[in-house]
Amino acid sequence: MPCAEIIIIGTEILLGDIVDTNAAFLARALRDAGIDLYRKTTVGDNVQRIALAVQQSLDRCDIVLTTGGLGPTVDDPTREAIALAIGVETEFRPELWEQIQERFRRYNHQPTENNKRQAYIPQGASPIENPVGTAPAFAIEKDGHVVISLPGVPHEMEYLVQNAVIPYLRQRFSLTDIIKTRVIHTAGVGESQIDDQIGDLEAMNNPTVGLAAHSGQVDVRITAKAGSEKEANGLIQPVEEVVRGRLGNWVYGVDAETLEDAAMKNLLHKGWSLVVVEAGLGGKLIQRLASAQGPFLGGEMLTGTPNSDELAAFADACRNSRHAQVGLGVAIHPAGGRQDVHLALVTPMGKQQFTRPYGGPPENAPRWALHHSLDLIRNLE
């Protein structure tokens, strides 16, 4: 099974001016094709630094994918950097210049002289036509390894990966295996507690088991390498059963299933509807519930920091005014070096109030409170 590395090119990414989404898309595409991804690197618009990053990646892996730096301007140096890394010059390809001019004619535009730079690629490289943009991509091989340079514009990169790059890699490396991942979502438990329950599974080789902690929830990732999806599922299923058996009610869903979906499912099962009042969460709980399909009747954002009794009163009043069976209130209170999350739950069965201390980064407190609120609804009895 070949291995790969991704190099994201762009000073604007290093400076934090834009958020890189290309690496995540590429990682998933490589995974689905059965290619092991070893590293992801970000480098600025500098010929020497890009060339060095490419050379180091070629020393470690079979496939190097770059995105960005294929535009027409002076600060688009990828073509020159790849040529330097491989040890060749760039050369003008008339057929690429014709493709570029055709793209501009299609939109009734006239290319400028600097667009001609995009028709230069490293000597010996194979061009990859870009029918959805003006920047041609290319692939070049060295000592059995391959470098593929793609545009940084996400929709162009994604189109080329799906329609050209992955088919090329499947043929070039005779790829038949796949890598499949199942993500099991948990809430109401910490990462260390989960590790204590399934730590022995994390030592497995195929499938592998890993943890990813978020504020208020933890994901268990099961990844299998196999010759087919059916075989991969056969490897994943028994491990998933063990994980579910050990973690019990902490598990609320898998893959695309969300915690708000699980909360709504419980309410539907009980035939109850829900309203919420929140303070200090910036409307995030209301937004998450509104995005789920289920008996959510809306909510209100409170000003100030109501105490636990006030929060319960607000939740009950909102419940009555909107004719809902369940009223949930959540508020974040600064408390010295930590923050306290107050929760108030009013149902036909009575009223419950909780205070849960949060000592993590203050900016993560709303997300932590949100997940605990949804988990409270999920576990309503």
Buried (B, 14 or more C-beta within 10 A) or exposed (E): EBBBBBBBBBBBBBEEEEEBEBBEBBBBBBBBBBBBBBBBBBBBBBBEBBBBBBBBBBEEBBBBBBBBBBBBEEEBBBBBBBBBBBEBEBEEBEEBBEBBBEBBEEEEEEBEEEBBBBBBBBEBBEBBEBEBBBBBBBBBBBEEBBBBBBBBBEEBBBBBBEEBBBEBBBEBBEBEBBBBBBBBBBBBBEBEEBBEBBEEBEEBEEBBBEBEEBBBBBBBBBBBBBEEEEBBBEBBBEBBEBBBEBBEEBBBBBEEBBBBBBBBBBBEEBEBBBBBBBBBBEEBBBEBBEEBEBBBBEBBBBEEBBBBEBBBBBBBBBBEEBEBBBBBBBBBBEEEEEBBBBBBBBBEEEBEBEEEEBEEEEEBBBBBBBBBBBBBBBBBE
